[in-house]
Amino acid sequence: MRSLFLIALFCTAFAFCRSASAQSVDSSDPQTLVKTVTQQVLNEVRTRAIEPSDIPRIMDIVNRDILPYIDFEHTTQLALGRYWRTATPAQQQQLVQQFRTLLIHLYSGALAQLRPDQQIEYPPMRFSPTDTDTVVRTIALTNAQPIEIDYRLRKTPQGWRVYDLNVVGAWLVQTYRQQFGETIQQSGIDGLLRFLTQRNEQLASGKQ
């Protein structure tokens, strides 16, 4: 659970930026995209602290600004694995919506805990213009030991988009694939949809 929290925390750091800034971010280079948007969120937090109790503002920020850079549909497909093909188009649409809502709730909770003095390092990366899938490594400097956060991105017609994250060895997609697979084996696709819906309702009401 702590790994998932860290994933949510640093995914939020990447995803949070103002709409006006989002239009000017260069998404043609994966590392530039990650670095630019991360710096924007850190600048924003330093300018105006985010109050944990200001849920409407937090949710508004996440809903408005996270979507341009996260490929939720691809993330959902990977998290479902082979079960994605067994879902009907209507179920697939609901799965993407519910999984996206779940991640947004996690992002929202983490957003309020970003520190104004957070420092991020960006190790050099090997990247070819012909690559269509890559990993951008970053290192978050903390009071304890540094934490490595890897962003997995793929090239789309709209530019590079994040679809998976790895924090201290825990890839988001892999973690949820195991959980989703167990739920589907027990109660099918509809059972997974019920689980996601109920979990989102709990998070919306303030329950963890």
C-alpha positions in Angstrom: 0.0 0.0 0.0 2.9 2.4 0.7 4.3 1.8 -2.7 0.9 2.6 -4.3 0.8 5.8 -2.2 4.2 6.8 -3.5 3.2 6.1 -7.0 0.2 8.3 -6.6 2.3 11.1 -5.0 4.8 11.4 -7.8 2.4 10.7 -10.6 0.5 13.8 -9.2 3.7 15.8 -9.2 4.0 15.0 -12.9 0.4 15.5 -13.8 -0.4 18.7 -12.1 -0.1 21.9 -14.1 -2.3 24.8 -15.2 -4.4 24.5 -18.4 -2.7 27.5 -20.0 0.7 25.9 -19.3 -0.4 22.5 -20.6 -0.8 23.9 -24.1 2.8 25.0 -24.1 4.4 21.9 -22.8 6.6 20.1 -25.4 5.3 16.5 -25.5 7.5 15.5 -28.5 10.4 14.5 -26.1 9.5 12.2 -23.1 12.1 13.5 -20.7 11.4 17.1 -21.5 7.7 16.5 -20.9 8.3 14.9 -17.5 10.8 17.5 -16.5 8.8 20.6 -17.6 5.5 19.5 -16.1 7.1 18.4 -12.8 8.8 21.8 -12.5 5.5 23.5 -13.1 3.9 21.7 -10.2 6.7 22.4 -7.9 6.6 26.1 -8.8 2.9 26.1 -8.2 3.2 24.6 -4.8 5.8 27.1 -3.8 3.7 30.0 -5.0 0.5 28.8 -3.2 0.3 26.0 -0.7 -2.4 23.4 -1.3 -4.7 22.9 1.7 -5.6 19.3 2.3 -9.2 20.3 3.2 -9.8 22.1 -0.1 -11.1 19.0 -1.8 -13.0 20.8 -4.5 -9.9 22.7 -5.6 -7.8 19.6 -5.6 -10.3 17.6 -7.6 -10.7 20.5 -10.0 -7.0 20.7 -10.6 -6.6 16.9 -11.1 -9.7 16.6 -13.4 -8.7 19.5 -15.5 -5.0 19.0 -15.9 -4.1 15.3 -15.5 -5.9 14.1 -18.6 -3.6 15.6 -21.2 -0.6 13.5 -20.2 -1.9 10.2 -18.9 -3.1 7.4 -21.2 -5.8 6.0 -19.0 -7.2 3.7 -21.6 -3.9 2.0 -22.3 -3.2 1.8 -18.6 -6.5 0.1 -18.1 -5.9 -2.4 -20.9 -2.6 -3.4 -19.4 -4.0 -3.7 -15.9 -6.8 -6.0 -17.2 -4.3 -8.1 -19.3 -6.0 -10.9 -21.1 -9.3 -10.1 -19.4 -9.6 -6.9 -21.4 -10.5 -8.9 -24.5 -13.3 -10.7 -22.7 -15.0 -7.5 -21.7 -17.8 -6.1 -23.9 -17.2 -2.6 -25.4 -19.6 -1.2 -22.8 -17.7 -2.9 -20.0 -14.4 -1.7 -21.3 -15.7 1.9 -21.3 -16.9 1.5 -17.7 -13.6 0.0 -16.7 -11.6 2.9 -18.1 -14.0 5.4 -16.4 -13.9 3.7 -13.0 -10.2 3.0 -13.0 -9.5 6.6 -14.0 -11.7 7.8 -11.2 -9.8 5.6 -8.7 -6.5 6.9 -9.8 -7.7 10.5 -9.7 -8.8 10.0 -6.1 -5.3 8.7 -5.3 -3.7 11.6 -7.1 -5.9 14.1 -5.2 -4.9 12.7 -1.8 -1.3 12.8 -2.8 -1.5 16.3 -4.3 -2.2 17.9 -0.9 1.0 16.4 0.5 3.5 17.8 -2.0 6.3 19.7 -0.3 7.4 23.1 -1.6 11.0 22.1 -1.1 10.8 18.9 -3.1 13.8 18.3 -5.3 13.8 16.1 -8.4 16.9 14.9 -10.3 16.8 13.6 -13.9 19.6 11.1 -14.8 20.7 11.1 -18.5 18.7 8.8 -20.7 19.3 7.1 -24.0 16.6 8.0 -26.5 16.2 7.7 -30.2 13.7 9.7 -32.4 12.4 6.4 -33.7 11.5 5.0 -30.3 7.8 4.6 -29.6 8.1 3.3 -26.0 10.5 4.5 -23.3 11.2 4.9 -19.6 12.2 8.2 -18.0 14.0 7.9 -14.7 13.8 10.5 -12.0 15.1 10.6 -8.5 13.2 12.3 -5.7 15.5 13.6 -3.0 13.9 13.1 0.5 15.1 13.5 4.1 15.8 9.8 4.1 17.2 8.0 1.1 16.6 9.1 -2.5 13.6 7.5 -4.2 13.8 6.5 -7.8 10.6 7.0 -9.8 10.4 5.6 -13.4 7.8 6.9 -15.9 6.9 4.6 -18.7 5.6 6.5 -21.8 4.5 5.6 -25.2 4.4 7.8 -28.4 0.9 8.6 -29.6 -0.3 10.9 -32.4 -0.8 13.6 -29.7 2.7 13.2 -28.3 4.3 11.2 -25.5 1.9 9.9 -22.8 2.6 8.3 -19.4 0.9 4.9 -19.0 2.8 3.3 -16.1 5.0 4.2 -13.1 7.5 2.4 -11.0 8.4 3.5 -7.5 10.9 1.4 -5.4 10.3 -1.6 -7.6 6.5 -1.5 -7.8 5.0 -0.9 -11.2 1.5 0.4 -11.0 0.1 -1.7 -13.9 1.6 -4.9 -12.5 0.3 -4.2 -9.0 -3.3 -3.7 -10.2 -3.1 -6.5 -12.7 -2.7 -9.0 -9.9 -5.6 -7.5 -7.9 -7.9 -7.2 -10.9 -7.2 -10.7 -12.0 -8.0 -12.2 -8.6 -11.3 -10.2 -8.5 -12.3 -11.2 -12.1 -11.6 -14.9 -11.3 -13.9 -14.7 -8.3 -16.7 -12.6 -9.7 -16.1 -11.8 -13.4 -15.8 -8.4 -15.1 -19.0 -7.2 -13.5 -17.6 -8.1 -10.1 -14.5 -5.9 -10.8 -16.8 -3.1 -11.9 -18.7 -3.4 -8.7 -15.5 -3.4 -6.7 -14.2 -0.3 -8.5 -17.5 1.5 -8.1 -17.8 0.8 -4.4 -14.2 1.8 -3.8 -14.7 5.1 -5.6 -17.8 5.8 -3.6 -15.8 5.1 -0.4 -13.0 7.5 -1.4 -15.5 10.2 -2.5 -17.0 10.0 1.0 -13.6 10.4 2.6 -13.1 6.8 3.6 -9.8 5.2 3.0 
